[in-house]
């Protein structure tokens, strides 16, 4: 019996026959995305060892960081990975670290009136106390009332995310006076003439209106037939 051909003599290898959507590739992609997400999340955590706990110690912090996922509301939000510019001052106080400054970031979404895409830049101020573990502020505050310092670092991402969500409009518009869409044809009213309108016909008369608009559709029984001119019946005379 002849020996089976070896892979070197024309038999395709297992790797060569693997389809493009192989689970191994998918797992690798997911791992890469997870690693990138963790790196972005880590960038938002500030190491406080440079500031120390001495009241009055201060540090200026001017950086641009990538936005994380889920920063927005239904119709508008910050694209994941978009640049977020932070100009902050971190000041050590008795109870923790006071963070104050300005945040600037891009937002994208959809106009709630005409459904056109929109882009804008959102700028807002922040001021928040991050409490030290074991401080009076932490001990006397509910968990959701004060932000806490985790070990030797504080996480800026929740502060910026929460402020973004509270600042964004629930019904964004491309312009303050956007007129929206025509309810009959769906076109943007701002792109249509001022006298744009549609004739509204009572549904009960729609059939009659169609027949009147097209004489060819009139029932043949309603028309006089050729050669059927009215004659006088002799018996009637």
C-alpha positions as a printed Julia matrix, in Angstrom:
237×3 Matrix{Float64}:
   0.0    0.0     0.0
   1.48   3.38   -0.93
   2.32   5.71    1.93
   0.08   8.71    2.54
   1.54  11.96    1.2
   3.23  14.11    3.79
   2.17  17.75    4.3
   5.31  18.81    2.48
   4.04  17.12   -0.69
   0.82  19.08   -1.17
  -1.37  18.35    1.85
  -2.56  21.67    3.3
  -1.61  22.21    6.92
  -4.24  22.64    9.67
  -3.3   26.31   10.11
  -3.66  26.96    6.37
  -7.13  25.41    6.33
  -8.35  27.35    9.37
 -11.18  29.75    8.37
 -10.79  33.47    8.85
 -13.3   33.51   11.7
 -11.42  30.95   13.79
 -12.2   31.19   17.53
  -8.49  31.47   18.29
  -8.29  34.75   16.35
 -11.46  36.03   18.02
 -10.09  35.27   21.45
  -6.87  37.06   20.58
  -8.8   40.13   19.41
 -10.89  40.16   22.57
  -7.79  39.9    24.71
  -6.19  42.79   22.83
  -9.3   44.95   23.28
  -9.47  44.08   26.97
  -5.82  45.01   27.39
  -6.38  48.35   25.63
  -9.41  49.1    27.82
  -7.46  48.37   30.98
  -4.65  50.65   29.79
  -7.14  53.48   29.19
  -8.73  52.97   32.6
  -5.33  53.0    34.3
  -4.45  56.32   32.65
  -7.29  57.98   34.58
  -5.84  57.05   37.98
  -3.56  59.65   39.57
  -0.72  58.6    41.84
  -0.93  60.77   44.96
   2.49  59.99   46.38
   3.92  63.06   44.63
   1.48  65.29   46.5
   1.68  63.75   49.94
  -0.75  64.28   52.79
   0.57  67.59   54.09
  -2.3   70.06   53.97
  -1.65  72.72   51.38
   0.44  70.54   49.06
  -0.63  71.18   45.49
  -0.06  69.89   41.99
  -1.14  71.21   38.6
  -2.3   68.48   36.23
  -2.67  69.23   32.49
  -3.22  66.12   30.37
  -5.22  64.68   27.5
  -6.66  61.22   28.13
  -8.82  58.85   26.03
 -12.53  58.73   26.86
 -13.86  55.46   28.22
 -16.96  53.62   26.99
 -20.46  54.61   28.07
 -19.99  58.36   28.54
 -23.28  59.78   27.34
 -27.04  59.51   27.07
 -29.26  57.94   24.44
 -28.88  60.51   21.64
 -25.5   62.11   22.38
 -22.26  61.17   24.05
 -18.48  61.11   24.01
 -17.01  58.65   21.47
 -14.91  55.96   23.12
 -11.24  56.85   22.81
 -11.91  60.53   22.02
  -9.37  63.0    23.48
 -10.42  64.52   26.81
  -8.38  67.56   27.85
  -8.09  68.1    31.6
  -6.65  71.2    33.26
  -6.84  70.4    36.97
  -5.41  71.4    40.32
  -5.01  68.72   42.99
  -4.74  70.13   46.52
  -4.12  68.12   49.67
  -6.48  69.09   52.51
  -7.12  67.65   55.96
  -9.81  65.21   54.83
  -8.44  64.21   51.44
  -7.59  65.69   48.05
  -9.6   68.51   46.47
  -9.77  68.25   42.67
 -10.83  71.35   40.74
 -10.44  72.64   37.21
 -11.82  72.42   33.69
 -12.58  69.56   31.3
 -12.99  69.84   27.52
 -14.1   66.99   25.27
 -15.88  66.29   21.94
 -19.43  64.94   21.76
 -21.31  63.41   18.84
 -24.92  62.4    18.44
 -28.17  62.92   16.59
 -30.55  65.88   16.5
 -33.75  64.99   18.34
 -35.85  67.03   15.86
 -34.45  66.38   12.37
 -32.31  63.29   13.17
 -29.25  64.79   11.45
 -25.83  63.9    12.94
 -24.3   66.58   15.15
 -20.9   67.32   16.66
 -19.96  69.73   19.41
 -17.36  70.46   22.06
 -18.39  70.3    25.71
 -16.53  72.33   28.33
 -17.36  72.25   32.03
 -15.83  72.9    35.46
 -15.35  70.27   38.13
 -14.72  70.46   41.86
 -14.74  67.34   44.0
 -13.3   66.18   47.32
 -11.78  62.7    47.35
 -11.77  61.53   50.97
  -8.93  59.66   52.64
  -9.72  56.21   54.0
 -10.51  56.56   57.7
 -11.14  60.32   57.53
 -14.08  61.94   59.28
 -15.61  62.8    55.9
 -15.53  59.16   54.82
 -16.83  57.89   58.14
 -19.78  60.29   58.25
 -20.81  60.1    54.58
 -22.85  57.57   52.65
 -20.98  55.56   50.04
 -22.49  57.49   47.12
 -22.11  60.91   48.76
 -18.35  61.23   48.58
 -15.61  59.88   46.34
 -12.9   57.93   48.07
  -9.17  57.58   47.58
  -8.17  54.02   46.78
  -4.82  53.42   48.46
  -2.37  55.92   46.99
  -4.4   56.88   43.92
  -7.67  58.49   42.92
  -9.76  57.7    39.85
 -10.85  60.72   37.79
 -12.94  58.73   35.29
 -16.15  58.41   37.39
 -16.07  62.14   38.17
 -15.8   63.14   34.5
 -18.3   60.5    33.35
 -20.96  61.54   35.88
 -20.51  65.22   35.07
 -20.8   64.52   31.33
 -24.04  62.58   31.79
 -25.55  65.34   33.93
 -24.43  68.09   31.53
 -25.56  66.6    28.22
 -29.08  67.47   26.99
 -31.57  64.61   26.78
 -32.94  66.06   23.51
 -29.99  67.6    21.63
 -30.62  69.78   18.57
 -28.37  70.68   15.64
 -29.43  74.33   16.02
 -31.56  75.99   18.71
 -34.31  76.8    16.19
 -34.31  73.51   14.24
 -37.83  73.07   12.84
 -37.63  69.28   12.63
 -39.2   67.1     9.93
 -42.37  67.43    7.87
 -44.87  64.96    9.34
 -46.19  64.12    5.86
 -43.07  63.67    3.69
 -40.31  63.37    6.3
 -38.1   66.09    4.77
 -36.27  68.66    6.92
 -38.52  71.69    7.25
 -35.5   74.0     7.26
 -34.67  72.78    3.73
 -38.2   73.35    2.39
 -39.9   76.58    1.26
 -41.91  78.49    3.83
 -45.2   77.68    2.07
 -44.53  73.92    2.0
 -47.71  71.97    2.67
 -49.6   68.83    1.73
 -53.26  68.61    0.71
 -55.07  66.51    3.25
 -58.12  64.63    1.94
 -60.74  63.04    4.13
 -60.21  59.27    3.73
 -63.94  58.86    3.11
 -63.63  60.91   -0.09
 -60.23  59.63   -1.23
 -61.71  57.23   -3.82
 -63.9   59.9    -5.38
 -61.0   62.35   -5.5
 -58.87  59.82   -7.36
 -61.58  59.23   -9.96
 -62.1   62.94  -10.49
 -58.36  63.46  -10.92
 -58.17  60.8   -13.66
 -61.18  60.83  -16.05
 -59.96  57.6   -17.67
 -60.85  55.72  -14.51
 -64.51  56.76  -14.66
 -66.8   53.76  -14.88
 -67.67  53.06  -18.51
 -71.28  52.6   -17.47
 -71.41  56.29  -16.62
 -70.38  57.32  -20.15
 -72.74  57.5   -23.2
 -71.85  54.75  -25.69
 -71.2   55.56  -29.38
 -74.39  55.45  -31.5
 -76.62  55.49  -28.46
 -78.0   58.97  -29.09
 -81.36  59.5   -27.52
 -84.22  58.53  -29.86
 -87.87  59.28  -29.49
 -89.95  56.15  -29.03
 -92.75  56.23  -31.61
 -95.13  54.68  -29.13
 -94.61  57.66  -26.88
 -95.97  60.02  -29.57
